[in-house]
Amino acid sequence: MAELTTLARPYADAAFQYASEAGQMESWDKALRFLAAVVRDQEAQVLLSNPEIDKGAKLGFLRDLAKDLLNPQMQNFLALLLENDRLELMPEIQALFEARKRGLEGQIEAVVSSAVALNESQLGNVKSALKRRFGREVILETRVEPDLIGGMIIRAGDLVIDGSVRGQLEQLGNTLRS
């Protein structure tokens, strides 16, 4: 996943910079969301990943699907991704674009994974602590991962806080091995 992020970052940065300078943040956001959903779709993947289908035909397919969403600059961006065989990065590009957009809006997204579902009070405490740490509004996404055994893992931006029992056991095992 880190490799996908590394490959997608220059494209996301370029799209964000253009959208910001052109005052088209919302239209780019909407188009990238749609295109990311298309690239994730299994039926579309059959066509888009087929090396026997011309890149121009793939671009035409995507233009037809997103006809009202794509301005000429977005079409050029899409053509560039197809030309460089980077269309599969679209979901990651969209996620990075959205993260930068949220940063501009004074927000940060955090993913909280826990062994059991957290109640509203616990989520409020996590959200408050992250808001103090980042000085931004926090948008929480929660995931239940029973294999954590207990505790939680929080991912926000480049920060990862592993307070899970599984993480502590792995750390203990690494310490004992060294």
C-alpha positions as CSV (number, residue, x, y, z in Angstrom):
1,M,0.0,0.0,0.0
2,A,2.9,2.4,0.8
3,E,4.1,1.8,-2.8
4,L,0.7,2.8,-4.2
5,T,0.7,5.9,-2.1
6,T,4.2,6.8,-3.3
7,L,3.2,6.4,-7.0
8,A,-0.1,8.2,-6.6
9,R,1.1,11.2,-4.6
10,P,2.5,13.2,-7.5
11,Y,-0.7,12.8,-9.5
12,A,-2.8,13.7,-6.5
13,D,-0.6,16.7,-5.7
14,A,-0.9,17.9,-9.3
15,A,-4.7,17.5,-9.4
16,F,-5.0,19.2,-6.1
17,Q,-2.8,22.1,-7.1
18,Y,-4.7,22.6,-10.4
19,A,-8.1,22.3,-8.8
20,S,-7.1,24.8,-6.0
21,E,-5.7,27.3,-8.5
22,A,-8.6,27.0,-10.9
23,G,-11.2,27.2,-8.1
24,Q,-12.6,23.8,-9.1
25,M,-12.0,21.9,-5.9
26,E,-15.5,20.5,-5.6
27,S,-15.8,19.5,-9.3
28,W,-12.4,17.7,-9.2
29,D,-13.4,16.0,-5.9
30,K,-16.6,14.8,-7.4
31,A,-15.0,13.6,-10.6
32,L,-12.2,11.8,-8.8
33,R,-14.7,10.1,-6.4
34,F,-16.7,8.8,-9.4
35,L,-13.6,7.6,-11.3
36,A,-12.2,5.9,-8.3
37,A,-15.5,4.0,-7.9
38,V,-15.4,3.0,-11.6
39,V,-11.8,1.8,-11.3
40,R,-12.8,-0.3,-8.2
41,D,-15.8,-1.8,-10.0
42,Q,-15.0,-5.4,-11.1
43,E,-16.9,-5.2,-14.4
44,A,-15.1,-2.1,-15.4
45,Q,-11.8,-3.6,-14.3
46,V,-12.2,-6.4,-16.9
47,L,-12.3,-3.7,-19.7
48,L,-9.8,-1.3,-18.2
49,S,-7.1,-3.9,-17.4
50,N,-7.4,-5.7,-20.8
51,P,-4.1,-5.0,-22.6
52,E,-5.8,-5.8,-26.0
53,I,-8.1,-2.8,-25.7
54,D,-6.7,0.5,-27.0
55,K,-6.0,3.2,-24.4
56,G,-8.1,5.6,-26.6
57,A,-11.0,3.2,-26.3
58,K,-10.6,3.1,-22.5
59,L,-10.5,6.8,-22.3
60,G,-13.6,7.0,-24.5
61,F,-15.3,4.5,-22.1
62,L,-14.5,6.6,-19.1
63,R,-15.5,9.8,-20.8
64,D,-18.9,8.3,-21.7
65,L,-19.4,7.1,-18.1
66,A,-18.4,10.4,-16.5
67,K,-19.5,12.8,-19.4
68,D,-21.0,15.5,-17.2
69,L,-18.2,15.4,-14.6
70,L,-15.1,15.8,-16.8
71,N,-13.9,19.1,-18.0
72,P,-11.1,19.3,-20.6
73,Q,-8.4,19.4,-17.9
74,M,-9.8,16.3,-16.1
75,Q,-9.9,14.5,-19.4
76,N,-6.3,15.4,-19.9
77,F,-5.5,14.1,-16.4
78,L,-7.3,10.9,-17.2
79,A,-5.5,10.5,-20.5
80,L,-2.1,11.0,-18.7
81,L,-3.0,8.3,-16.2
82,L,-3.9,5.9,-19.0
83,E,-0.8,6.8,-21.1
84,N,1.4,6.1,-18.0
85,D,-0.5,2.9,-17.1
86,R,-1.4,4.4,-13.8
87,L,-5.2,4.3,-13.9
88,E,-5.3,1.6,-11.2
89,L,-3.9,4.4,-8.9
90,M,-7.2,6.3,-9.1
91,P,-8.6,5.2,-5.8
92,E,-5.4,6.2,-4.0
93,I,-5.2,9.4,-5.9
94,Q,-8.7,10.2,-4.9
95,A,-7.9,9.4,-1.2
96,L,-4.8,11.6,-1.2
97,F,-6.7,14.4,-2.9
98,E,-9.5,14.2,-0.4
99,A,-7.0,14.2,2.5
100,R,-5.3,17.4,1.2
101,K,-8.8,18.9,0.7
102,R,-9.7,18.1,4.3
103,G,-6.4,19.6,5.5
104,L,-7.3,22.8,3.6
105,E,-10.7,22.8,5.3
106,G,-9.1,22.3,8.8
107,Q,-10.1,18.6,9.0
108,I,-8.2,15.3,9.4
109,E,-9.5,11.8,9.0
110,A,-8.7,9.2,11.6
111,V,-9.3,5.4,11.4
112,V,-9.9,3.8,14.8
113,S,-9.6,0.0,14.8
114,S,-10.7,-1.8,17.9
115,A,-11.3,-5.4,19.0
116,V,-14.9,-4.5,19.9
117,A,-17.2,-1.7,18.9
118,L,-16.5,1.5,20.8
119,N,-19.4,3.4,22.5
120,E,-20.1,7.1,21.9
121,S,-18.2,8.2,25.1
122,Q,-15.1,6.3,24.0
123,L,-15.3,7.7,20.5
124,G,-15.7,11.2,21.9
125,N,-12.6,10.8,24.0
126,V,-10.6,9.6,21.1
127,K,-11.9,12.4,18.9
128,S,-11.1,15.0,21.6
129,A,-7.6,13.7,22.1
130,L,-6.9,13.8,18.4
131,K,-8.4,17.3,18.0
132,R,-6.0,18.5,20.7
133,R,-3.0,16.8,19.1
134,F,-3.7,18.0,15.6
135,G,-5.5,21.2,16.2
136,R,-8.1,20.3,13.6
137,E,-11.6,18.9,13.4
138,V,-11.4,15.1,13.3
139,I,-13.5,12.9,11.2
140,L,-13.6,9.4,12.6
141,E,-14.0,6.1,10.8
142,T,-14.3,3.0,13.0
143,R,-13.5,-0.6,12.3
144,V,-14.0,-3.7,14.4
145,E,-11.0,-6.1,14.2
146,P,-11.4,-8.9,16.7
147,D,-7.9,-10.2,16.0
148,L,-6.6,-7.1,17.9
149,I,-7.6,-9.0,21.1
150,G,-8.1,-5.7,23.0
151,G,-7.2,-2.1,22.9
152,M,-7.2,-0.1,19.6
153,I,-5.1,1.2,16.7
154,I,-5.5,4.8,15.6
155,R,-4.3,6.0,12.2
156,A,-4.5,9.7,11.5
157,G,-2.4,11.2,8.7
158,D,1.1,9.7,9.1
159,L,0.6,9.0,12.8
160,V,-0.1,5.4,13.9
161,I,-0.8,4.7,17.6
162,D,-0.9,0.9,18.3
163,G,-2.4,0.4,21.7
164,S,-3.7,-3.1,20.9
165,V,-3.0,-6.2,22.9
166,R,-1.9,-7.9,19.6
167,G,0.6,-5.0,19.0
168,Q,1.9,-5.3,22.6
169,L,2.4,-9.1,22.2
170,E,4.2,-8.6,18.9
171,Q,6.5,-6.0,20.5
172,L,7.2,-8.3,23.5
173,G,8.0,-11.1,21.1
174,N,10.4,-8.9,19.1
175,T,12.1,-7.9,22.4
176,L,12.5,-11.5,23.5
177,R,14.0,-12.5,20.1
178,S,16.6,-9.7,20.2
